[in-house]
Amino acid sequence: MTGALCVMSGSGRFFVSANPFTRSASGLGTVTTGTTTATPQAGTPPYSYLWSISSGDPTVTATSPNGATTAFRRTGVLSGNSFSSVFICTVTDAAGNSAISNPVNVTITGL
């Protein structure tokens, strides 16, 4: 489980990994990266997901903040702009236990 993190919260524990670990895209206007998926291992299904920014430019957003799979987007990208952020996914299982994914580094640049 390379990159997987385990966070014990509640009465159990499980792991979640986000792959790929980096996402980048370039363009003008609205620029969207490819997708990243958070995969829980163990725990009790069903799971809920919350992608959030842990550091970097807050104008970069997750396209599906409550999904297992998301891309990342920035609007208003102009030539020469560069935006970098780090995202994590918090996954909660049906028993109320939570785990946090490895960080995903996101970079969006203007052409």
Backbone torsions as a table, in degrees:
resi	resn	phi	psi	omega
1	MET	NA	63.8	179.9
2	THR	-59.6	129.6	177.2
3	GLY	83.0	-5.2	-178.6
4	ALA	-77.0	142.9	176.5
5	LEU	-119.5	146.4	175.8
6	CYS	-116.8	130.0	175.4
7	VAL	-126.7	120.2	178.4
8	MET	-85.3	123.4	179.0
9	SER	-147.4	126.8	-174.6
10	GLY	86.8	-148.0	-172.7
11	SER	-98.3	-3.5	-178.0
12	GLY	-134.1	-173.7	176.3
13	ARG	-147.7	152.7	174.2
14	PHE	-156.7	175.6	-174.2
15	PHE	-119.1	153.8	173.0
16	VAL	-142.8	136.6	176.6
17	SER	-125.4	145.8	177.3
18	ALA	-113.1	126.9	-179.5
19	ASN	-136.3	140.9	-6.4
20	PRO	-72.2	165.3	-175.9
21	PHE	-80.2	-18.0	178.6
22	THR	-131.6	146.8	176.1
23	ARG	-140.8	135.1	176.8
24	SER	-143.5	154.8	178.0
25	ALA	-156.2	156.4	176.3
26	SER	-137.9	154.6	-179.7
27	GLY	162.8	-163.3	179.2
28	LEU	-129.7	153.2	-179.6
29	GLY	78.7	-121.2	176.8
30	THR	-95.2	121.9	-176.6
31	VAL	-119.8	129.0	-178.1
32	THR	-124.7	135.8	178.7
33	THR	-81.5	175.8	167.7
34	GLY	-70.5	178.8	-174.2
35	THR	-91.7	157.6	172.7
36	THR	-128.5	141.9	-178.3
37	THR	-121.0	133.0	173.0
38	ALA	-92.8	126.2	-176.9
39	THR	-119.8	109.2	176.7
40	PRO	-78.0	146.9	176.9
41	GLN	-130.4	122.7	-173.0
42	ALA	81.4	-158.2	-175.3
43	GLY	73.3	-177.8	-176.9
44	THR	-117.4	112.1	177.2
45	PRO	-65.2	159.0	-1.8
46	PRO	-78.4	162.8	-178.3
47	TYR	-110.7	150.9	168.7
48	SER	-113.7	151.5	-173.4
49	TYR	-126.6	144.0	173.8
50	LEU	-144.2	107.5	175.2
51	TRP	-84.7	131.0	179.0
52	SER	-142.4	156.2	179.0
53	ILE	-82.4	130.5	178.1
54	SER	-100.3	-23.4	175.2
55	SER	-166.0	163.3	176.5
56	GLY	101.3	-159.8	-174.3
57	ASP	-73.4	116.5	-177.5
58	PRO	-72.2	-5.4	178.8
59	THR	-83.1	-8.2	172.0
60	VAL	-86.6	129.2	-175.4
61	THR	-126.7	158.3	173.2
62	ALA	-82.6	135.1	-178.8
63	THR	-75.6	-27.3	178.3
64	SER	-132.9	74.9	-171.8
65	PRO	-63.8	-17.0	-179.6
66	ASN	-113.0	18.1	179.5
67	GLY	-109.6	161.1	175.3
68	ALA	-66.5	-33.0	-179.7
69	THR	-115.8	134.9	177.6
70	THR	-144.3	158.2	166.6
71	ALA	-110.5	178.7	-179.4
72	PHE	-128.6	143.7	-170.6
73	ARG	-139.1	149.8	171.9
74	ARG	-139.8	130.5	176.1
75	THR	-99.7	160.6	177.7
76	GLY	72.2	29.7	-179.2
77	VAL	-78.6	125.9	179.3
78	LEU	-111.9	162.3	178.4
79	SER	-55.4	131.5	178.5
80	GLY	89.2	-11.5	178.0
81	ASN	-72.3	151.3	172.5
82	SER	-145.3	132.7	-177.6
83	PHE	-131.3	128.9	-179.8
84	SER	-128.7	137.7	178.3
85	SER	-146.5	160.4	175.3
86	VAL	-121.3	128.2	179.9
87	PHE	-115.1	152.5	170.9
88	ILE	-130.7	160.2	175.2
89	CYS	-120.4	123.7	174.1
90	THR	-95.6	124.0	-179.4
91	VAL	-113.9	130.8	178.0
92	THR	-118.4	133.1	-180.0
93	ASP	-92.8	177.5	-176.3
94	ALA	-63.9	-22.6	178.9
95	ALA	-86.0	-2.3	179.3
96	GLY	89.7	8.1	176.4
97	ASN	-83.6	145.6	-177.4
98	SER	-125.1	147.9	173.9
99	ALA	-138.3	150.8	-179.0
100	ILE	-115.7	133.5	-179.2
101	SER	-72.1	168.1	167.8
102	ASN	-62.8	157.4	179.0
103	PRO	-70.4	147.9	174.8
104	VAL	-116.3	119.1	179.9
105	ASN	-87.4	125.9	-176.6
106	VAL	-120.8	129.7	176.2
107	THR	-130.8	129.0	176.2
108	ILE	-124.4	127.7	-177.8
109	THR	-126.7	149.4	174.3
110	GLY	-87.8	139.2	179.8
111	LEU	-73.7	NA	NA
